[in-house]
Amino acid sequence: MPNDPAIDAVRAARIQISRELGNDPVRLVAHYIELQSKRGGRIIRGPDDGDGEAAQRDVAADASASSAGGSRR
């Protein structure tokens, strides 16, 4: 299977985060739960990647769908 630069970047970030947390699965889960609660929505980078406008639109759309009881998907 050929390498995908985006997948490689995600894997590298996950490895780094895990190392920073002492490779402790309990701390890792707690870390992600905390991030999820702070963010309140998914963080998705869109084609603009630079200024985060697509990410902000996705988070706003998620919040809107959640408050309306619906789903974007």
PyMOL commands that place a pseudoatom at each C-alpha (Angstrom):
pseudoatom trace, name=CA, resn=MET, resi=1, chain=A, elem=C, hetatm=0, pos=[0.000, 0.000, 0.000]
pseudoatom trace, name=CA, resn=PRO, resi=2, chain=A, elem=C, hetatm=0, pos=[1.495, 3.364, -0.994]
pseudoatom trace, name=CA, resn=ASN, resi=3, chain=A, elem=C, hetatm=0, pos=[2.161, 5.960, 1.671]
pseudoatom trace, name=CA, resn=ASP, resi=4, chain=A, elem=C, hetatm=0, pos=[-0.319, 8.779, 1.981]
pseudoatom trace, name=CA, resn=PRO, resi=5, chain=A, elem=C, hetatm=0, pos=[1.260, 12.004, 3.295]
pseudoatom trace, name=CA, resn=ALA, resi=6, chain=A, elem=C, hetatm=0, pos=[-1.915, 12.994, 5.163]
pseudoatom trace, name=CA, resn=ILE, resi=7, chain=A, elem=C, hetatm=0, pos=[-2.146, 9.611, 6.898]
pseudoatom trace, name=CA, resn=ASP, resi=8, chain=A, elem=C, hetatm=0, pos=[1.566, 9.728, 7.704]
pseudoatom trace, name=CA, resn=ALA, resi=9, chain=A, elem=C, hetatm=0, pos=[1.106, 13.175, 9.293]
pseudoatom trace, name=CA, resn=VAL, resi=10, chain=A, elem=C, hetatm=0, pos=[-1.814, 11.949, 11.414]
pseudoatom trace, name=CA, resn=ARG, resi=11, chain=A, elem=C, hetatm=0, pos=[0.169, 8.921, 12.561]
pseudoatom trace, name=CA, resn=ALA, resi=12, chain=A, elem=C, hetatm=0, pos=[3.181, 11.083, 13.437]
pseudoatom trace, name=CA, resn=ALA, resi=13, chain=A, elem=C, hetatm=0, pos=[0.976, 13.447, 15.471]
pseudoatom trace, name=CA, resn=ARG, resi=14, chain=A, elem=C, hetatm=0, pos=[-0.646, 10.541, 17.311]
pseudoatom trace, name=CA, resn=ILE, resi=15, chain=A, elem=C, hetatm=0, pos=[2.758, 9.043, 18.110]
pseudoatom trace, name=CA, resn=GLN, resi=16, chain=A, elem=C, hetatm=0, pos=[4.013, 12.395, 19.423]
pseudoatom trace, name=CA, resn=ILE, resi=17, chain=A, elem=C, hetatm=0, pos=[0.941, 12.934, 21.605]
pseudoatom trace, name=CA, resn=SER, resi=18, chain=A, elem=C, hetatm=0, pos=[1.220, 9.412, 22.976]
pseudoatom trace, name=CA, resn=ARG, resi=19, chain=A, elem=C, hetatm=0, pos=[4.903, 9.941, 23.811]
pseudoatom trace, name=CA, resn=GLU, resi=20, chain=A, elem=C, hetatm=0, pos=[4.131, 13.238, 25.546]
pseudoatom trace, name=CA, resn=LEU, resi=21, chain=A, elem=C, hetatm=0, pos=[1.659, 11.350, 27.734]
pseudoatom trace, name=CA, resn=GLY, resi=22, chain=A, elem=C, hetatm=0, pos=[4.144, 8.632, 28.618]
pseudoatom trace, name=CA, resn=ASN, resi=23, chain=A, elem=C, hetatm=0, pos=[2.522, 6.096, 26.271]
pseudoatom trace, name=CA, resn=ASP, resi=24, chain=A, elem=C, hetatm=0, pos=[-0.114, 5.644, 28.988]
pseudoatom trace, name=CA, resn=PRO, resi=25, chain=A, elem=C, hetatm=0, pos=[-3.481, 4.650, 27.468]
pseudoatom trace, name=CA, resn=VAL, resi=26, chain=A, elem=C, hetatm=0, pos=[-5.438, 5.979, 30.458]
pseudoatom trace, name=CA, resn=ARG, resi=27, chain=A, elem=C, hetatm=0, pos=[-3.803, 9.415, 30.129]
pseudoatom trace, name=CA, resn=LEU, resi=28, chain=A, elem=C, hetatm=0, pos=[-4.260, 9.311, 26.342]
pseudoatom trace, name=CA, resn=VAL, resi=29, chain=A, elem=C, hetatm=0, pos=[-8.006, 8.664, 26.597]
pseudoatom trace, name=CA, resn=ALA, resi=30, chain=A, elem=C, hetatm=0, pos=[-8.356, 11.362, 29.267]
pseudoatom trace, name=CA, resn=HIS, resi=31, chain=A, elem=C, hetatm=0, pos=[-6.467, 13.785, 26.992]
pseudoatom trace, name=CA, resn=TYR, resi=32, chain=A, elem=C, hetatm=0, pos=[-8.782, 13.158, 24.033]
pseudoatom trace, name=CA, resn=ILE, resi=33, chain=A, elem=C, hetatm=0, pos=[-11.904, 13.372, 26.212]
pseudoatom trace, name=CA, resn=GLU, resi=34, chain=A, elem=C, hetatm=0, pos=[-10.701, 16.737, 27.527]
pseudoatom trace, name=CA, resn=LEU, resi=35, chain=A, elem=C, hetatm=0, pos=[-9.992, 18.018, 24.009]
pseudoatom trace, name=CA, resn=GLN, resi=36, chain=A, elem=C, hetatm=0, pos=[-13.392, 16.879, 22.821]
pseudoatom trace, name=CA, resn=SER, resi=37, chain=A, elem=C, hetatm=0, pos=[-15.168, 18.622, 25.687]
pseudoatom trace, name=CA, resn=LYS, resi=38, chain=A, elem=C, hetatm=0, pos=[-13.214, 21.860, 25.145]
pseudoatom trace, name=CA, resn=ARG, resi=39, chain=A, elem=C, hetatm=0, pos=[-13.757, 21.965, 21.389]
pseudoatom trace, name=CA, resn=GLY, resi=40, chain=A, elem=C, hetatm=0, pos=[-17.458, 21.168, 21.379]
pseudoatom trace, name=CA, resn=GLY, resi=41, chain=A, elem=C, hetatm=0, pos=[-17.283, 19.931, 17.804]
pseudoatom trace, name=CA, resn=ARG, resi=42, chain=A, elem=C, hetatm=0, pos=[-15.097, 18.342, 15.227]
pseudoatom trace, name=CA, resn=ILE, resi=43, chain=A, elem=C, hetatm=0, pos=[-12.090, 20.167, 13.881]
pseudoatom trace, name=CA, resn=ILE, resi=44, chain=A, elem=C, hetatm=0, pos=[-11.832, 19.642, 10.169]
pseudoatom trace, name=CA, resn=ARG, resi=45, chain=A, elem=C, hetatm=0, pos=[-9.507, 21.464, 7.860]
pseudoatom trace, name=CA, resn=GLY, resi=46, chain=A, elem=C, hetatm=0, pos=[-10.915, 22.179, 4.472]
pseudoatom trace, name=CA, resn=PRO, resi=47, chain=A, elem=C, hetatm=0, pos=[-9.318, 23.049, 1.175]
pseudoatom trace, name=CA, resn=ASP, resi=48, chain=A, elem=C, hetatm=0, pos=[-8.335, 26.493, 2.475]
pseudoatom trace, name=CA, resn=ASP, resi=49, chain=A, elem=C, hetatm=0, pos=[-6.136, 24.970, 5.241]
pseudoatom trace, name=CA, resn=GLY, resi=50, chain=A, elem=C, hetatm=0, pos=[-4.517, 28.333, 5.802]
pseudoatom trace, name=CA, resn=ASP, resi=51, chain=A, elem=C, hetatm=0, pos=[-6.962, 30.518, 7.657]
pseudoatom trace, name=CA, resn=GLY, resi=52, chain=A, elem=C, hetatm=0, pos=[-9.246, 27.870, 9.139]
pseudoatom trace, name=CA, resn=GLU, resi=53, chain=A, elem=C, hetatm=0, pos=[-12.434, 29.260, 7.619]
pseudoatom trace, name=CA, resn=ALA, resi=54, chain=A, elem=C, hetatm=0, pos=[-13.541, 25.808, 6.433]
pseudoatom trace, name=CA, resn=ALA, resi=55, chain=A, elem=C, hetatm=0, pos=[-12.909, 24.388, 9.904]
pseudoatom trace, name=CA, resn=GLN, resi=56, chain=A, elem=C, hetatm=0, pos=[-14.947, 27.161, 11.471]
pseudoatom trace, name=CA, resn=ARG, resi=57, chain=A, elem=C, hetatm=0, pos=[-17.798, 26.507, 9.024]
pseudoatom trace, name=CA, resn=ASP, resi=58, chain=A, elem=C, hetatm=0, pos=[-17.743, 22.773, 9.848]
pseudoatom trace, name=CA, resn=VAL, resi=59, chain=A, elem=C, hetatm=0, pos=[-17.795, 23.390, 13.593]
pseudoatom trace, name=CA, resn=ALA, resi=60, chain=A, elem=C, hetatm=0, pos=[-20.594, 25.945, 13.226]
pseudoatom trace, name=CA, resn=ALA, resi=61, chain=A, elem=C, hetatm=0, pos=[-22.586, 23.551, 11.035]
pseudoatom trace, name=CA, resn=ASP, resi=62, chain=A, elem=C, hetatm=0, pos=[-22.088, 20.741, 13.554]
pseudoatom trace, name=CA, resn=ALA, resi=63, chain=A, elem=C, hetatm=0, pos=[-23.305, 22.992, 16.366]
pseudoatom trace, name=CA, resn=SER, resi=64, chain=A, elem=C, hetatm=0, pos=[-26.279, 24.098, 14.303]
pseudoatom trace, name=CA, resn=ALA, resi=65, chain=A, elem=C, hetatm=0, pos=[-27.230, 20.518, 13.415]
pseudoatom trace, name=CA, resn=SER, resi=66, chain=A, elem=C, hetatm=0, pos=[-26.836, 19.440, 17.041]
pseudoatom trace, name=CA, resn=SER, resi=67, chain=A, elem=C, hetatm=0, pos=[-29.029, 22.199, 18.374]
pseudoatom trace, name=CA, resn=ALA, resi=68, chain=A, elem=C, hetatm=0, pos=[-31.668, 21.423, 15.745]
pseudoatom trace, name=CA, resn=GLY, resi=69, chain=A, elem=C, hetatm=0, pos=[-31.540, 17.740, 16.629]
pseudoatom trace, name=CA, resn=GLY, resi=70, chain=A, elem=C, hetatm=0, pos=[-30.348, 16.803, 13.164]
pseudoatom trace, name=CA, resn=SER, resi=71, chain=A, elem=C, hetatm=0, pos=[-27.190, 15.690, 11.503]
pseudoatom trace, name=CA, resn=ARG, resi=72, chain=A, elem=C, hetatm=0, pos=[-25.139, 17.158, 8.665]
pseudoatom trace, name=CA, resn=ARG, resi=73, chain=A, elem=C, hetatm=0, pos=[-24.445, 13.750, 7.218]
for i in range(1, 73): cmd.bond("trace and resi %d" % i, "trace and resi %d" % (i + 1))
show_as sticks, trace
zoom trace
